[in-house]
Every structure is written in C-alpha cells, then in structure tokens.
Amino acid sequence: MRLFMQVLLIRHAIAEELEATDGNEHADAARPLSAKGKLKMRKNIEGLRSILPQIYQIAASPLIRAQ
C-alpha cells in the first residue's frame, strides 16, 4: 500500500499598510488583511475548495492577517 500526504502552503493576502510604528516592533504582527486582500483570499478559497474538497489539518501563523 502506498501512502502519501499533500501539503499546501498559502501565504496571507494583501495586508493593511504599516503605519509609522514609533519603534513598535509588534505593529507588523497586528496588521489585518485589507479589504482587497479579504476579497482576493475569498476567491482563492473558492478555487481551492473545487480542487481540494477536504482538509485534515491546518496550521497557521499567529499573525492577525493569517487567521
């Protein structure tokens, strides 16, 4: 019997611009997706569902824009 695993890596979509951080190193991690980024990701998800109907495991970055 031959077992295999498919691994799919997806990078987050377009995030909001990084405003002046005043030295705040955590500001980048808190950037959410932009409206355009959300729309593009929703379209991507629709396409993925058509070729990959079932997902068994999801691992995500802790960044806000990857949730």
C-alpha positions as CSV (number, residue, x, y, z in Angstrom):
1,M,0.0,0.0,0.0
2,R,1.3,3.4,-0.9
3,L,0.6,6.3,1.5
4,F,1.1,9.9,0.6
5,M,0.4,13.4,2.0
6,Q,-0.3,16.6,0.2
7,V,1.0,19.8,1.8
8,L,-0.4,23.1,0.7
9,L,1.3,26.3,1.8
10,I,-0.7,29.6,1.4
11,R,0.7,33.0,2.2
12,H,-1.6,35.6,3.5
13,A,-3.2,38.1,1.1
14,I,-2.6,41.8,1.0
15,A,-2.5,43.4,4.5
16,E,-3.2,46.9,5.6
17,E,-0.2,49.3,5.2
18,L,2.2,49.6,8.1
19,E,1.7,53.0,9.6
20,A,4.5,54.8,11.5
21,T,5.4,52.4,14.3
22,D,7.3,54.7,16.6
23,G,9.7,51.8,17.3
24,N,6.9,49.3,18.0
25,E,8.3,46.1,16.7
26,H,4.9,44.3,17.2
27,A,3.0,46.6,14.9
28,D,3.6,44.5,11.8
29,A,2.2,41.4,13.5
30,A,-1.1,43.2,14.2
31,R,-1.8,44.3,10.6
32,P,-5.1,42.8,9.4
33,L,-5.9,42.0,5.7
34,S,-7.0,44.9,3.6
35,A,-10.5,44.9,2.0
36,K,-8.8,44.0,-1.3
37,G,-6.8,41.2,0.5
38,K,-10.0,39.7,2.0
39,L,-11.7,39.7,-1.4
40,K,-8.8,38.0,-3.1
41,M,-8.5,35.4,-0.4
42,R,-12.2,34.6,-0.6
43,K,-11.8,34.0,-4.3
44,N,-8.7,31.8,-3.7
45,I,-10.6,29.8,-1.1
46,E,-13.4,29.1,-3.6
47,G,-10.9,27.8,-6.1
48,L,-9.2,25.7,-3.6
49,R,-12.4,24.1,-2.5
50,S,-13.0,22.9,-6.0
51,I,-9.7,21.1,-6.2
52,L,-9.2,20.1,-2.6
53,P,-12.6,19.4,-1.1
54,Q,-11.4,18.1,2.3
55,I,-8.6,19.4,4.6
56,Y,-7.5,17.3,7.5
57,Q,-5.1,19.7,9.3
58,I,-4.5,23.4,9.3
59,A,-1.5,25.2,10.8
60,A,-1.5,29.0,10.8
61,S,0.8,31.8,11.6
62,P,-0.1,33.7,14.8
63,L,-0.1,37.0,12.8
64,I,-3.6,38.6,12.6
65,R,-3.6,38.7,8.8
66,A,-3.1,34.9,8.7
67,Q,-6.1,34.0,10.8
